[in-house]
């Protein structure tokens, strides 16, 4: 993926690519907020599956894309939406 967006023309870029943004549900926001709090407090236990799903998600963007290892996609979200990264 080579998407550059965030400016005034973001909606036009998405329309040209036939992409639709979908808002997170309240349940997804709650789950990722709890995960973030547990990560900050040190009580979160990461499973091997969690790491594999993170790696799979970030690999979609290619090896030349820089990302912080602190940047994570919610574990529950990835498990519930695994079809997005197959």
C-alpha positions in Angstrom: 0.0 0.0 0.0 1.2 3.4 -0.8 -1.3 5.8 0.6 -0.6 9.4 1.3 -3.5 11.1 3.0 -4.4 13.4 5.8 -4.8 16.6 4.0 -7.8 18.4 2.5 -8.1 15.9 -0.3 -8.3 12.8 1.8 -11.9 12.2 0.9 -11.2 12.5 -2.8 -8.2 10.1 -2.5 -10.4 7.5 -0.8 -13.2 7.9 -3.3 -10.8 7.4 -6.3 -9.5 4.2 -4.6 -13.1 3.1 -3.8 -12.2 2.9 -0.1 -14.8 3.4 2.6 -13.9 4.5 6.1 -15.7 2.6 8.8 -16.0 4.1 12.3 -14.9 1.9 15.2 -17.8 0.6 17.4 -18.0 1.6 21.1 -17.1 -2.0 21.9 -13.9 -1.8 19.8 -13.0 1.5 21.4 -13.6 0.1 24.9 -11.4 -3.0 24.2 -8.5 -1.0 22.8 -8.7 1.5 25.7 -8.5 -1.4 28.2 -5.6 -2.9 26.3 -3.8 0.4 26.3 -4.3 0.9 30.0 -3.1 -2.6 30.8 0.0 -2.1 28.5 0.8 1.2 30.3 0.3 -0.4 33.8 2.4 -3.5 32.8 -0.4 -5.9 33.4 -1.0 -6.8 29.7 0.2 -10.3 28.7 1.0 -10.5 25.0 0.4 -13.9 23.4 2.3 -15.4 20.4 -0.9 -15.0 18.4 -1.0 -11.3 19.2 2.5 -10.8 17.9 1.8 -12.8 14.8 -1.3 -10.7 14.0 0.6 -7.5 14.6 3.4 -8.6 12.3 0.9 -9.7 9.6 -1.0 -6.4 9.8 2.1 -4.2 9.5 3.6 -6.4 6.7 0.7 -5.1 4.5 2.5 -1.8 4.3 5.8 -3.2 3.0 9.2 -3.5 4.5 10.3 0.1 3.6 7.6 1.7 5.8 9.0 3.0 9.1 6.8 2.4 12.1 7.4 2.7 15.8 7.3 -0.7 17.6 5.2 1.1 20.3 2.4 1.6 17.7 0.0 -1.3 17.9 -3.4 -2.2 16.5 -5.8 -3.5 19.2 -5.4 -7.2 19.8 -9.1 -7.8 20.1 -9.8 -5.8 16.9 -7.2 -7.9 14.9 -8.7 -11.2 16.3 -12.2 -10.2 15.4 -11.3 -8.9 11.9 -8.7 -11.4 10.9 -10.2 -11.5 7.4 -8.8 -8.0 6.9 -5.2 -9.2 7.0 -5.4 -12.6 5.3 
